[in-house]
Structure formats: C-alpha cells, structure tokens
Amino acid sequence: MKYIDEFRDREKAAALIKEIEALVAEIPMAKERPIHIMEVCGGHTHSIFRYGIEGMLPKEIELVHGPGCPVCVLPMGRVDDCVAIAERPGVIFTTFGDAMRVPGSKKSLMQAKADGADIRMVYSPMDALEIARKNPEREVVFFGLGFETTMPSTALTVLQAEREGIANFSVFCNHITIVPTLKAILESPDLNIDAFIGPGHVSMVIGTAPYEFIASFYKKPMVVSGFEPLDVLQSIWMVLKQIKDGRAEIENQYARVVPDAGNSAAQDAVEKVYELRDFFEWRGLGSIDHSGVKLRAAYARYDAELKFALPNLQVADPAACQCGAVLKGVIKPWQCALFGTACTPETPLGALMVSSEGSCAAYYQYGGIKAQAGAA
Ligand code: SF4
C-alpha cells in the first residue's frame, strides 16, 4: 500500500537497527545504565508492541510507555458521571467506542447500556449532532474525550450546533491537554526519562513550538514521530544522536504530516470554544493543574456539566492497581500483581488494560503474555 509499505520495509528497519546499535556504542551513559526513552502517545505504544520494536532494540535502550492514551487516564469518577448522565430518562448518550469498557466504580458504559441506558457509539461528534437533529424531543450528550487531536472536532461541532440553534445537544467535556501533563512528568520526583518520542497526532494540531521548554528548561531531547515502524525507529535514532552530540532540541521526524506551526484553523476553534480548567484529575497521575479544558461561558448551554446535576465524585482506583506507576514508567505492566490474572482485556480492572493504546493491553496482546497466561 503506497505511503504505508515503504514505512514497514524490513531491510530498512534492519539497517536502522544497526545504526542505532552503533550510536548506542558511542554513548558513555549507556555503559552504566539503560537509556530511558518515553513515547508519550498511546499510538506509539501500540506500534511498538504490534511490530515488536522493543525486542529489536539493543538492551541499553529502555522504552517507557507514557500517559498519551486519553481513555487510559480517565478517572473512575468521570466514568461514573457518564453513567449518571446516560441513565437519566430522555437522554441519548453518545461516545467513541473505546470508552465503552472503561471501568467506573459500579459499572462501565457498556454495562449501563446492557442495563437499558440509551448509549450509542459514534465516529465523530458531528454524528452525535445528527442524532440530536433527528431526535428533537431527546437530550443528546456527546462524551468529549481526548487530547488536542480530538478537541477541535468537538469545538467545531459546538459551533455548528450554535449556528443551527440546536438546543438539545451538549458535550460532557473531558478533553485534556498535553503540555501541562509533560510538565508534571518532568517535575515528578521519581523521573527517570532521558528523552521523549513526541506525539504525532497532537502535534499536527498544536505544532512543535509548545514543546520548546522540554529542551530549553529541562534539557531533554524530543523527536515528534510518525506511527509506522520506520518512523519510530528513525525517531529513536534521532533522539540517540542528540544524546550522543550533547544536544537537547525539539526535532520533527513526522514533517510529512506535522507542520511546525500546527493547524491554525483547528487552533482557532479550540481557542474560541474552550478555556483551561484550574485542574483536572488523571487516573494514576492525580490532579494536574491546567491539564483539562471546559467550554467557555459563551457556550454554557452546550455544557453537559451545567445542564445536568452530576455526582462529580473522586473515586480511588482499587488498592492493588498500579496504573499510576506504569504510566510514570516506574514499573512495567507485567510487574503489576494483577496483570494477566485479575486484570485482562476481557475483565479490565485498570484503564491501561482497556484501550488497544494502553500499555498493559498492548503488552498482553503482543508481548506473548496472553499465551503464557492462557497456558498457566
Ligand atoms: S495490570 Fe491492570 S491494574 Fe495493573 S497496571 Fe495494568 S491496567 Fe492497571
């Protein structure tokens, strides 16, 4: 397939691995301890496991799977709020499919649907708006979820609803923003990261400039990367080259998709519709200042949080669940005591086991763990 196959070429991958090995041999730090590279985005985590990239790399490189899967970092209390909205009489609750199985404290959206709530999977917020047009007697709520990648489409849908005067549509806004989250990781006392593979899709919207502080203040290299195996390998090579040269810069490997300035139309829609929350709760990472957005007062009539009374409670994860430690790269998924036993993709206890971009689900699916667990 054009534009795909050339980024999955085995010979080129083998040549890149050789170059990575040669580069690692020239980095003094690698002789004393592994070089820790965090891939921020869940899409990269998925590619890394799907194509067995981790197993191809020299043992001196350790990949750390970061918090860039929005489903994985959704706290239980927000899932409970979704269920509370969805179970109200007259409501049609619409959501992307990957949020359906995220566990709440009592039930997931999937279980609420089985119990009779009118919950519908959609592919875009515009689909939800269409449902609102066709059901004027019902309240249609869209579950807005995701980083800057999905934020603009929700914003554009709110603007469209306003243009058409559609009053029975609202958004339960759980959009989150990447930069404060990276800052929180960089400020973490147990930080053990030498460099970052930056998110491709988010950067398509925000560009590369917002990451400059990572290089200038924290002196960590970052390479914004595509998602095919050669993209990821080349980005790892670029990061290592920076470490070897003693540089810390923001580089863009994914220039075929990511303009350095991002997408100004998407940025304008985001700026018009949202404002930063003072703080937002992340599963496994706790509360992070200014890391979530809500609808501006001008769009309050489309804000499901204002339209419906919500429980809005903080709910702690099960005590044995170690999603937070996995998200910060402190432990590997298989080091959680629940991994592959109490917690599997069929019966997820933690959110990292729900989405295919969650590191626990990816390890389970592609790491040979599934076979081992089945054999046990
Ligand atoms: S195995 Fe389950 S509970 Fe443990 S860290 Fe992974 S998702 Fe969380």
Residues whose N, C-alpha, C, O or C-beta is under 5 A from the ligand:
A	BS01	SF4	C321 Q322 C323 V326 P333 C336 L338 F339 C343 L349 G350 A351 L352 M353 C360
